[in-house]
Amino acid sequence: MYHFDREYNRRNTECVKWDVMSEDILPMWIADMDFEAPAPIYEAFVKRANHHVYAYSKLSNEYYQAVIDFMQRRHNFHVEKDWIVFTPGVVIALTLGVQAVTEPGEEVMILSPVYGPFRGATTACGRKLIESPLVNNDGYYTIDFDDMEKRITPNTKAFMLCSPHNPVGRVWTKEELTKIAQFCLKHNLYLIADEIHNDLVFKDHIVMNNISDELAEKTILCTAPSKTFNLAGLQASNIIIKNEELRNKFKTLLGNLHVGSANAFVDSVVIAAYTQCDQWLDELNEYIKGNLEYFAKEINSIAPLKMHVPEGTYLAWVDCRGLKMTDEELTAFFKEKCHLAFNGGTFFGPEGSGFVRANMACPRSYVEEAVKRIKAGVASL
């Protein structure tokens, strides 16, 4: 049994989540976890550090095999070594993916609200964004396929999917993913699938490539150990591109930026994560699920706030529209009245107005304290 209840002091470590906030703020915003790494990961860091030389590094055959075996074991997803392209993060992969499958002026479709960098990955390189809003059914979001058909144009060349979805917490069903695949194939779209939260789920997650062999040939699948094992600072992602021509185009763009090399710790740490930490991950998911269920129960008892229990991720999407505040007022309320740091909903697009995203990957004591502060804040209004 791992001790996820243990509080771990992260202040004064140049930690983005904690050290940009004043001491009175409980930070529950940026998506990393407040849990200690499992022992095999820590030991892999120490062992590599004890070598005392940290020069240019490459990835071993054992690294690629660890990725392959993990994907097969955890997701029933067959991957071959050649399909794996290392990048220092998923966000850069989204950006390069857009450039690999579209030309300036062409369109990329997304489902909104969605993780903020989806927009920058598209617009920063001169592409146009087509947003199809998700349907909010009392906190449970679904895809409006009729709306997607209405919005697509002959200039739309790619579809960018977040699966599981950040911030609304949906784990898309086989039926939903099949309809997405059919939509992409019908309109001859490339698919860029961000599956960075694919291990943090409370129901079955289906890898997009397992839905359609035909679409897999036009898919850039973004995966990483970063969310799963709290390794964002390691800067390591595994982008899976089955089609050789598409993969080579992506690799050329990556090579032009000279950012495709792994640091000295990546190889040994990721091997440890993917080969020795399954039990930790299983227990982590149970703990986070408990945090989310507790938080949702408490939030739904604080009128007029509302929240639906997510099916995946460790992120709570809280509907605060009943407070009748502007987004600026909402941010100030949580920070100044509740002494909490959440992500404002508009980071995820206009459909996020009136919402906040709260990070539940932390000891239960933090969640309980957050509830206490929210209750007091709302009562003071």
Secondary structure, DSSP 8 states (H G I E B T S, - for coil): ---TT-----TTS--HHHHTS-TT-EE--SS---S---HHHHHHHHHHHTT---------HHHHHHHHHHHHHHH-----GGGEEEES-HHHHHHHHHHHH--TT-EEEEEES--THHHHHHHTTT-EEEEEE-EEETTEEE--HHHHHHH--TTEEEEEEESS-TTT-----HHHHHHHHHHHHHTT-EEEEE-TTTTSBSS----GGGT-HHHHTTEEEEE-SHHHHT-GGG--EEEE---HHHHHHHHHHHHHHT-----TTHHHHHHHHHHH-HHHHHHHHHHHHHHHHHHHHHHTTSTT-EE---SBSSEEEEE-GGG---HHHHHHIIIIIS-EE-EEGGGG-GGGTTEEEEE--S-HHHHHHHHHHHHHHHHT-
